[in-house]
C-alpha cells in the first residue's frame, strides 16, 4: 500500500470514529432526557400541568411553558433544581436525577422533546 493510500485509509477510519463518538454523545443526552422525563412524570405531575391540559390557576405551569420563559438556560435550571421550590418543600432528588431532569428541560427547550 502506498503512503497516500494509507493516509486516506487512516482518515476514513478517523472520520468513522468521530461519527460514532458524536452519535454516542447524542444518544447519551437523549437517554438522560428520557430518564428526566420519567422522573418528571413520577414526581412533578401532581402540580405541573402537561401542555395538553386545560390551563388551571391552581396548578403549576407546564414545563413546555417554563422553558420558554426569559433567561431559563441550563445554568438557571441547574441552580433552580438544587433548591426546594414552594410549595415543594419535602421532596428530594438524587444528584444524578437532578442532572437528568435538567437534560430533559434542555431537550424540551431545544427541540420540544417528546417521548421517544
Ligand atoms: C407541590 C407542587 C409542585 C411539585 C410537586 C413540583 N413543583 Fe415545580 N413549581 C410549583 C409551583 C407552584 C411553581 C411556581 C409556578 C411558576 O413558576 O409559575 C413551580 C415552578 C417550577 C419551575 C419554574 C422555575 C422558574 O423560575 O421558572 C420549575 C423548573 C419547576 N417547578 C420544576 C419542578 C420539577 C422538576 C419538579 C419535580 C421534580 C417539580 N417542579 C415539582 C409546584 C410544584
py3Dmol code that shows the C-alpha trace and the ligand (Angstrom):
import py3Dmol

protein = """\
ATOM      1  CA  UNK A   1       0.000   0.000   0.000  1.00  0.00           C
ATOM      2  CA  UNK A   2       1.322   3.435  -0.885  1.00  0.00           C
ATOM      3  CA  UNK A   3       1.711   6.042   1.806  1.00  0.00           C
ATOM      4  CA  UNK A   4      -1.052   8.164   0.256  1.00  0.00           C
ATOM      5  CA  UNK A   5      -3.428   5.215   0.334  1.00  0.00           C
ATOM      6  CA  UNK A   6      -2.564   4.508   3.948  1.00  0.00           C
ATOM      7  CA  UNK A   7      -3.206   8.146   4.833  1.00  0.00           C
ATOM      8  CA  UNK A   8      -6.585   8.065   3.104  1.00  0.00           C
ATOM      9  CA  UNK A   9      -7.499   4.846   4.845  1.00  0.00           C
ATOM     10  CA  UNK A  10      -6.475   6.363   8.153  1.00  0.00           C
ATOM     11  CA  UNK A  11      -8.660   9.388   7.500  1.00  0.00           C
ATOM     12  CA  UNK A  12     -11.702   7.271   6.749  1.00  0.00           C
ATOM     13  CA  UNK A  13     -11.262   5.364   9.988  1.00  0.00           C
ATOM     14  CA  UNK A  14     -10.824   8.572  11.969  1.00  0.00           C
ATOM     15  CA  UNK A  15     -13.992  10.025  10.444  1.00  0.00           C
ATOM     16  CA  UNK A  16     -15.818   6.819  11.310  1.00  0.00           C
ATOM     17  CA  UNK A  17     -14.657   7.027  14.920  1.00  0.00           C
ATOM     18  CA  UNK A  18     -15.556  10.719  15.173  1.00  0.00           C
ATOM     19  CA  UNK A  19     -19.013   9.882  13.849  1.00  0.00           C
ATOM     20  CA  UNK A  20     -19.519   7.117  16.384  1.00  0.00           C
ATOM     21  CA  UNK A  21     -18.355   9.289  19.263  1.00  0.00           C
ATOM     22  CA  UNK A  22     -20.707  12.079  18.175  1.00  0.00           C
ATOM     23  CA  UNK A  23     -23.558   9.632  17.873  1.00  0.00           C
ATOM     24  CA  UNK A  24     -22.829   8.198  21.309  1.00  0.00           C
ATOM     25  CA  UNK A  25     -22.840  11.703  22.820  1.00  0.00           C
ATOM     26  CA  UNK A  26     -26.248  12.472  21.315  1.00  0.00           C
ATOM     27  CA  UNK A  27     -27.637   9.083  22.350  1.00  0.00           C
ATOM     28  CA  UNK A  28     -26.329   9.679  25.848  1.00  0.00           C
ATOM     29  CA  UNK A  29     -28.005  13.093  26.087  1.00  0.00           C
ATOM     30  CA  UNK A  30     -31.265  11.551  24.873  1.00  0.00           C
ATOM     31  CA  UNK A  31     -31.037   8.819  27.489  1.00  0.00           C
ATOM     32  CA  UNK A  32     -30.605  11.446  30.178  1.00  0.00           C
ATOM     33  CA  UNK A  33     -33.586  13.392  28.795  1.00  0.00           C
ATOM     34  CA  UNK A  34     -35.721  10.218  28.760  1.00  0.00           C
ATOM     35  CA  UNK A  35     -34.787   9.438  32.336  1.00  0.00           C
ATOM     36  CA  UNK A  36     -35.517  13.049  33.260  1.00  0.00           C
ATOM     37  CA  UNK A  37     -38.948  12.829  31.611  1.00  0.00           C
ATOM     38  CA  UNK A  38     -39.731   9.709  33.637  1.00  0.00           C
ATOM     39  CA  UNK A  39     -38.654  11.451  36.862  1.00  0.00           C
ATOM     40  CA  UNK A  40     -40.823  14.452  35.998  1.00  0.00           C
ATOM     41  CA  UNK A  41     -43.795  12.161  35.356  1.00  0.00           C
ATOM     42  CA  UNK A  42     -43.282  10.453  38.672  1.00  0.00           C
ATOM     43  CA  UNK A  43     -42.538  13.414  40.931  1.00  0.00           C
ATOM     44  CA  UNK A  44     -43.686  16.644  39.323  1.00  0.00           C
ATOM     45  CA  UNK A  45     -47.027  15.929  37.661  1.00  0.00           C
ATOM     46  CA  UNK A  46     -49.128  16.298  40.783  1.00  0.00           C
ATOM     47  CA  UNK A  47     -48.507  20.021  40.396  1.00  0.00           C
ATOM     48  CA  UNK A  48     -47.164  20.736  36.916  1.00  0.00           C
ATOM     49  CA  UNK A  49     -49.597  20.615  34.026  1.00  0.00           C
ATOM     50  CA  UNK A  50     -48.979  18.794  30.768  1.00  0.00           C
ATOM     51  CA  UNK A  51     -49.141  21.018  27.659  1.00  0.00           C
ATOM     52  CA  UNK A  52     -52.350  19.343  26.516  1.00  0.00           C
ATOM     53  CA  UNK A  53     -54.116  20.055  29.829  1.00  0.00           C
ATOM     54  CA  UNK A  54     -56.589  22.907  30.120  1.00  0.00           C
ATOM     55  CA  UNK A  55     -54.950  25.836  31.935  1.00  0.00           C
ATOM     56  CA  UNK A  56     -55.645  25.681  35.669  1.00  0.00           C
ATOM     57  CA  UNK A  57     -54.679  28.530  38.005  1.00  0.00           C
ATOM     58  CA  UNK A  58     -54.380  26.067  40.883  1.00  0.00           C
ATOM     59  CA  UNK A  59     -51.698  24.096  39.088  1.00  0.00           C
ATOM     60  CA  UNK A  60     -48.064  24.901  38.330  1.00  0.00           C
ATOM     61  CA  UNK A  61     -47.339  25.656  34.659  1.00  0.00           C
ATOM     62  CA  UNK A  62     -46.342  23.063  32.074  1.00  0.00           C
ATOM     63  CA  UNK A  63     -42.596  22.613  31.593  1.00  0.00           C
ATOM     64  CA  UNK A  64     -43.118  23.481  27.910  1.00  0.00           C
ATOM     65  CA  UNK A  65     -44.163  26.948  29.114  1.00  0.00           C
ATOM     66  CA  UNK A  66     -41.448  27.225  31.743  1.00  0.00           C
ATOM     67  CA  UNK A  67     -38.614  26.528  29.292  1.00  0.00           C
ATOM     68  CA  UNK A  68     -39.818  29.405  27.102  1.00  0.00           C
ATOM     69  CA  UNK A  69     -39.533  31.943  29.902  1.00  0.00           C
ATOM     70  CA  UNK A  70     -36.844  34.596  29.689  1.00  0.00           C
ATOM     71  CA  UNK A  71     -33.409  33.506  30.927  1.00  0.00           C
ATOM     72  CA  UNK A  72     -34.228  29.845  31.502  1.00  0.00           C
ATOM     73  CA  UNK A  73     -30.941  28.348  30.393  1.00  0.00           C
ATOM     74  CA  UNK A  74     -29.023  25.339  31.627  1.00  0.00           C
ATOM     75  CA  UNK A  75     -27.212  27.154  34.484  1.00  0.00           C
ATOM     76  CA  UNK A  76     -30.549  28.599  35.619  1.00  0.00           C
ATOM     77  CA  UNK A  77     -32.240  25.193  35.817  1.00  0.00           C
ATOM     78  CA  UNK A  78     -29.159  23.538  37.291  1.00  0.00           C
ATOM     79  CA  UNK A  79     -29.272  26.098  40.103  1.00  0.00           C
ATOM     80  CA  UNK A  80     -33.053  26.009  40.478  1.00  0.00           C
ATOM     81  CA  UNK A  81     -33.175  22.238  40.789  1.00  0.00           C
ATOM     82  CA  UNK A  82     -30.777  22.363  43.745  1.00  0.00           C
ATOM     83  CA  UNK A  83     -33.261  24.403  45.737  1.00  0.00           C
ATOM     84  CA  UNK A  84     -36.648  23.472  47.115  1.00  0.00           C
ATOM     85  CA  UNK A  85     -39.381  25.448  45.465  1.00  0.00           C
ATOM     86  CA  UNK A  86     -42.562  26.390  47.193  1.00  0.00           C
ATOM     87  CA  UNK A  87     -44.819  24.528  47.765  1.00  0.00           C
ATOM     88  CA  UNK A  88     -42.472  21.664  47.103  1.00  0.00           C
ATOM     89  CA  UNK A  89     -40.660  21.521  50.374  1.00  0.00           C
ATOM     90  CA  UNK A  90     -40.448  17.884  51.306  1.00  0.00           C
ATOM     91  CA  UNK A  91     -39.125  16.301  48.252  1.00  0.00           C
ATOM     92  CA  UNK A  92     -35.584  15.342  47.271  1.00  0.00           C
ATOM     93  CA  UNK A  93     -33.995  14.016  44.134  1.00  0.00           C
ATOM     94  CA  UNK A  94     -30.591  12.367  43.888  1.00  0.00           C
ATOM     95  CA  UNK A  95     -27.971  14.463  42.120  1.00  0.00           C
ATOM     96  CA  UNK A  96     -27.958  12.204  39.063  1.00  0.00           C
ATOM     97  CA  UNK A  97     -31.749  12.546  38.896  1.00  0.00           C
ATOM     98  CA  UNK A  98     -31.452  16.328  39.059  1.00  0.00           C
ATOM     99  CA  UNK A  99     -28.988  16.216  36.167  1.00  0.00           C
ATOM    100  CA  UNK A 100     -31.428  14.071  34.174  1.00  0.00           C
ATOM    101  CA  UNK A 101     -34.291  16.482  34.845  1.00  0.00           C
ATOM    102  CA  UNK A 102     -32.133  19.382  33.615  1.00  0.00           C
ATOM    103  CA  UNK A 103     -31.252  17.341  30.492  1.00  0.00           C
ATOM    104  CA  UNK A 104     -34.971  16.806  29.921  1.00  0.00           C
ATOM    105  CA  UNK A 105     -35.726  20.524  30.313  1.00  0.00           C
ATOM    106  CA  UNK A 106     -32.928  21.443  27.894  1.00  0.00           C
ATOM    107  CA  UNK A 107     -34.156  18.901  25.329  1.00  0.00           C
ATOM    108  CA  UNK A 108     -37.647  20.316  25.733  1.00  0.00           C
ATOM    109  CA  UNK A 109     -36.363  23.828  25.176  1.00  0.00           C
ATOM    110  CA  UNK A 110     -34.171  22.862  22.223  1.00  0.00           C
ATOM    111  CA  UNK A 111     -36.480  20.695  20.183  1.00  0.00           C
ATOM    112  CA  UNK A 112     -39.785  20.382  22.012  1.00  0.00           C
ATOM    113  CA  UNK A 113     -38.768  16.960  23.271  1.00  0.00           C
ATOM    114  CA  UNK A 114     -41.480  14.345  23.051  1.00  0.00           C
ATOM    115  CA  UNK A 115     -41.237  10.860  24.456  1.00  0.00           C
ATOM    116  CA  UNK A 116     -39.322   8.501  22.171  1.00  0.00           C
TER     117      UNK A 116
END
"""
ligand_1 = """\
43
LIG
C -46.252 20.587 45.222
C -46.340 21.152 43.889
C -45.128 21.072 42.981
C -44.391 19.975 42.670
C -44.572 18.542 43.156
C -43.389 20.415 41.735
N -43.497 21.746 41.502
Fe -42.331 22.871 40.313
N -43.421 24.508 40.727
C -44.516 24.540 41.575
C -45.027 25.893 41.634
C -46.238 26.364 42.436
C -44.159 26.665 40.828
C -44.216 28.174 40.603
C -45.103 28.483 39.463
C -44.411 29.329 38.454
O -43.162 29.382 38.396
O -45.147 29.954 37.676
C -43.190 25.770 40.247
C -42.212 26.159 39.363
C -41.269 25.325 38.820
C -40.268 25.708 37.852
C -40.124 27.109 37.247
C -38.965 27.841 37.802
C -38.812 29.163 37.174
O -38.197 30.004 37.823
O -39.261 29.406 36.037
C -39.535 24.607 37.561
C -38.359 24.486 36.614
C -40.075 23.517 38.342
N -41.125 23.998 39.101
C -39.593 22.247 38.320
C -40.157 21.189 39.014
C -39.683 19.830 38.930
C -38.517 19.376 38.060
C -40.488 19.084 39.735
C -40.393 17.625 40.015
C -39.090 17.071 40.286
C -41.460 19.979 40.319
N -41.229 21.234 39.863
C -42.440 19.571 41.186
C -45.058 23.482 42.237
C -44.578 22.190 42.239
"""
view = py3Dmol.view(width=600, height=400)
view.addModel(protein, "pdb")
view.setStyle({"model": 0}, {"cartoon": {"style": "trace"}})
view.addModel(ligand_1, "xyz")
view.setStyle({"model": 1}, {"stick": {}})
view.zoomTo()
view.show()
